[in-house]
């Protein structure tokens, strides 16, 4: 009995170690906003969930969708596609809220078109094309040649355009 328990323990431990190594490699979360594919480092990303009911906030920019109550905490919700000059995101179907900013003490959520799952740095190669948005940390291409943008959430959360949600 003791040998089988030890063997089971070792097998479980080996599986957990293998899963941990895989999780470390998959350190990016992919998501879509309009026609663009984005990546965020897992430590920068918070939770991702279906969009709850949003409370509108008057006299705000069109990309500021309102407030969401997530387990008793209010989050300002930004339609990230619209913020980047694209068509508005419909808050239904595959759309998700990506909670960001917790590491920076900011309760902010991005409304995204869809989550595309966990990705590995190894799945991408650098892209030489530039981007003038300061919250784009890097441009990369996946193995199929599709372009992806890597978001720098600290720069996004500190950018004056992002912070100025009020109408002028």
C-alpha positions as CSV (number, residue, x, y, z in Angstrom):
1,X,0.0,0.0,0.0
2,X,2.8,2.4,0.9
3,X,4.6,1.8,-2.4
4,X,1.5,2.5,-4.5
5,X,0.8,5.7,-2.5
6,X,4.3,6.8,-3.0
7,X,4.2,6.0,-6.7
8,X,0.8,7.9,-7.1
9,X,2.3,10.8,-5.2
10,X,5.3,10.9,-7.5
11,X,3.1,10.6,-10.6
12,X,0.9,13.5,-9.4
13,X,4.0,15.5,-8.6
14,X,5.5,14.9,-12.1
15,X,2.2,15.9,-13.8
16,X,2.0,19.1,-11.7
17,X,5.6,20.0,-12.5
18,X,5.0,19.4,-16.2
19,X,1.8,21.6,-16.1
20,X,3.7,24.3,-14.3
21,X,6.4,24.4,-17.0
22,X,3.7,24.6,-19.7
23,X,2.0,27.4,-17.8
24,X,5.3,29.4,-17.5
25,X,5.7,29.2,-21.3
26,X,2.2,30.4,-21.9
27,X,2.7,33.8,-20.3
28,X,0.6,35.8,-22.7
29,X,-3.1,36.3,-23.0
30,X,-4.4,36.9,-26.6
31,X,-7.5,38.9,-27.3
32,X,-9.2,40.6,-30.3
33,X,-10.4,44.2,-30.4
34,X,-12.2,44.9,-33.7
35,X,-9.8,43.9,-36.5
36,X,-6.7,43.9,-34.3
37,X,-5.1,41.0,-32.3
38,X,-3.6,41.9,-29.0
39,X,-1.4,40.3,-26.4
40,X,-1.0,41.1,-22.7
41,X,1.5,39.6,-20.3
42,X,-0.4,37.4,-17.7
43,X,1.0,39.4,-14.7
44,X,-0.5,42.5,-16.2
45,X,-3.9,40.9,-16.9
46,X,-6.5,40.4,-14.3
47,X,-9.6,38.4,-14.7
48,X,-11.4,37.9,-18.0
49,X,-15.2,37.5,-17.9
50,X,-18.4,37.9,-19.8
51,X,-19.5,41.5,-19.7
52,X,-22.0,42.2,-16.9
53,X,-24.6,44.9,-17.1
54,X,-23.0,48.3,-17.5
55,X,-24.2,51.5,-15.9
56,X,-23.9,54.4,-18.3
57,X,-22.0,57.5,-17.2
58,X,-23.2,60.7,-18.8
59,X,-20.9,63.3,-20.5
60,X,-18.2,60.8,-21.2
61,X,-16.3,59.9,-24.4
62,X,-18.0,57.4,-26.7
63,X,-15.4,54.8,-25.9
64,X,-16.1,55.0,-22.2
65,X,-18.9,52.4,-21.9
66,X,-19.7,53.0,-18.2
67,X,-19.3,51.2,-14.9
68,X,-19.4,47.5,-14.2
69,X,-20.0,45.9,-10.8
70,X,-17.7,42.9,-10.5
71,X,-18.3,41.2,-7.1
72,X,-18.8,44.5,-5.3
73,X,-16.0,46.4,-7.0
74,X,-16.7,49.1,-9.6
75,X,-14.6,49.1,-12.8
76,X,-14.6,51.8,-15.5
77,X,-15.2,50.0,-18.8
78,X,-13.4,51.2,-21.9
79,X,-14.4,49.9,-25.3
80,X,-10.8,49.2,-26.4
81,X,-11.6,48.9,-30.1
82,X,-13.4,52.2,-30.2
83,X,-10.6,53.8,-28.1
84,X,-8.3,52.7,-30.9
85,X,-10.5,54.3,-33.6
86,X,-12.4,51.2,-34.7
87,X,-16.1,50.3,-34.6
88,X,-17.8,49.9,-31.2
89,X,-17.7,46.5,-29.6
90,X,-21.1,44.8,-29.0
91,X,-21.1,43.6,-25.3
92,X,-22.6,40.2,-26.1
93,X,-21.6,36.9,-27.7
94,X,-17.8,36.3,-27.5
95,X,-17.1,39.8,-26.1
96,X,-15.3,39.8,-22.7
97,X,-14.2,42.2,-20.0
98,X,-10.5,42.1,-19.3
99,X,-9.8,43.6,-15.9
100,X,-6.5,45.5,-15.9
101,X,-4.9,47.9,-13.6
102,X,-5.1,46.0,-10.3
103,X,-1.3,46.0,-10.1
104,X,-1.4,49.8,-10.5
105,X,-4.3,50.4,-8.1
106,X,-6.7,51.3,-10.9
107,X,-10.0,49.5,-11.4
108,X,-10.3,49.6,-15.2
109,X,-11.7,47.0,-17.6
110,X,-11.3,46.7,-21.3
111,X,-14.2,45.6,-23.4
112,X,-12.7,43.3,-26.0
113,X,-14.3,41.5,-28.9
114,X,-13.1,38.0,-27.9
115,X,-10.5,36.2,-25.9
116,X,-8.2,34.0,-28.0
117,X,-6.5,32.2,-25.1
118,X,-3.1,31.7,-23.7
119,X,0.0,32.1,-25.9
120,X,3.7,31.6,-25.6
121,X,6.4,34.0,-26.5
122,X,7.8,31.2,-28.7
123,X,4.7,31.5,-30.9
124,X,5.8,34.9,-32.2
125,X,8.5,36.6,-34.0
126,X,9.3,40.4,-34.1
127,X,7.6,42.5,-36.7
128,X,9.5,45.5,-38.1
129,X,6.4,47.6,-38.7
130,X,6.0,50.6,-36.3
131,X,3.1,51.8,-34.4
132,X,2.7,55.4,-33.0
133,X,0.4,54.4,-30.1
134,X,2.4,54.7,-26.9
135,X,0.6,51.7,-25.3
136,X,1.8,49.4,-28.0
137,X,4.9,47.8,-26.5
138,X,5.8,45.7,-29.6
139,X,4.5,44.4,-32.9
140,X,4.9,40.7,-33.5
141,X,3.7,38.1,-36.0
142,X,2.5,34.6,-35.2
143,X,3.6,31.5,-37.0
144,X,0.8,32.0,-39.6
145,X,2.0,35.5,-40.3
146,X,-0.8,37.4,-38.6
147,X,0.1,40.6,-36.9
148,X,-0.3,41.1,-33.1
149,X,0.2,44.0,-30.9
150,X,1.6,43.7,-27.4
151,X,0.0,46.1,-24.9
152,X,1.8,47.9,-22.2
153,X,-0.9,48.3,-19.6
154,X,1.0,50.8,-17.4
155,X,1.5,53.1,-20.4
156,X,-2.1,52.8,-21.4
157,X,-3.4,53.4,-17.9
158,X,-1.2,56.5,-17.6
159,X,-1.8,58.0,-21.0
160,X,-3.7,61.4,-20.9
161,X,-6.1,60.3,-23.6
162,X,-7.1,57.2,-21.6
163,X,-7.4,59.2,-18.4
164,X,-9.6,61.9,-20.0
165,X,-12.9,60.1,-20.4
166,X,-15.0,63.3,-19.9
167,X,-16.5,65.1,-22.9
168,X,-14.8,68.4,-23.6
